[in-house]
Amino acid sequence: MLMWLTREEERILGGEKGFAAQKAMEILVALGDIFGADRLIPVGSVQVSGVSYKTIGDEGLKWLESLRGGKAVVEATLNPAGMDLERWEEMGIPKAFADGQLRIIAAFQSMGIQPLCTCTPYLLGNFPRLGEHLAWSESSAVCFANSVLGARTNREGGPSAVASALIGKTPRFGYHLPENRRPTLRIDVPIILKDSFDFSLLGYVIGLEAKNRVPFIGRMGRYGYIIARDELKALSASLAASGSVALFHMEGITPEASMAKRSLRLRMQEIERLRIERQDLERARENLSTASEDEVDLVAFGCPHASLEELRLIAGLLHGKRLKRRVKLWIFTSLGIRRIAERCGYIHAIEAAGGRIYADTCMVVSPLGEIGFEAIAVNSAKAAVYLSALNKPKVILASTEQCIRMAMNS
């Protein structure tokens, strides 16, 4: 069954609103027909992936530049680029790469898409309301928006997100439908999780088992303690990295958890149930580590982008210390968070110790291997998964405190 279109949508498809709008509508119609959507629905915001020159190359750049003339009709932001747009020379980025990357950003800007390059748009004003429909691309942001904020979005590809920005709509299928948001897997976590690193490991373990299912995470051993936003950010990121989880429910935490729990009770016999223990997390950490501590030449934080609170923690750990000469410390965040951290004094404390804070980019989409790094210490299971998939450089997964110790003289 083909998707139904309004008269205005048919006119756009026929080219009456210009080439870019026509191509955008063609993408949305094709996507809707493939997945059996009945119609297009308005979206409140868009987050676009496929921004790094490393990932889309010249062909992707050519396609983006062909859409000049199109204009975004809803709020739209970008995923991280392949370099800090202001400090790329300091990173050691080749000029040819930088030229291609800056052309990509210019193409997005010509379409009215904000050059806010971050995988955590919800920390910087692109904050959806409960029940609002979105067209977001970045896997961790999609999982966070669906699960923690209670918004509605599928995991869009770069082209479909651009199309949604230009049209202001997305096909109605997948996680836009209530029936697809019901839990299909029960997870029991009887252990106490100490910090964001533990939540990152938990997400990795669950993602491996869940694949693309919707897990319901029961109450954990942390009664009377509020789970922090950064812990939920870490959980969302690793769930989406080891599997393709775009939505989870957590009892007492996520907006739809009570509805999900009722659904579980009705379907208890058909729901698989898994129990995760501390040894499962430790095994995951070991499996994701392919380097030894003495091989590390870069300690990298910020996958997903570091929050202000995470920068405060790192600044405190580095106070009065100096890094090893052979080990670099790079932290990736958004431009807005970096500006605030400067006012708070966190940037000065980190850079006084020898670290660097880069905006607009991250360790996964920047050419770290080409720059020359061979072994990277990270505190994120998502980073470990994606860096390992690239084969080079090697990775060691450890807590924030352990990573800092690897970078210290003492």
Buried (B, 14 or more C-beta within 10 A) or exposed (E): EEBEBEEEBEBBBEEEBBEBBBBBBBBBBBBBEEEEBBBBBEBBBBBBBBBBBBBBEEEBBEBBEEBEEBBBBBBBBBBBBBBBBEBBEEBBBBEEBBEBBBBBBBBBEBBBBBBBBBBBBBBBEBBBEEEBBBBBBBBBBBBBBBBBBBBBBBBBBBBBBBBBBBBBBBBBBBBBEEEBBBBBBBBBBEBEBEBBBBBBBBBBBBBBBBEEBBBBBBBBEBEEEEBBBBBBBBBBBBBBBBBBBBBBBBBBBBBBBEBBBEBBEEEEEEBEEBEBEBEBBEEBBEEBBBBEBEBBBBBBBBBBBBBBBBBBBBBEBBEEBEBBEEBBBBBBBBBBBBEBBEEEEBBEBBBBBBBBBBBBBBBBBBBBBEBEBBBBBBBBBBBBBBBBEEEEBBBBBBBBEBBBBBBBEE
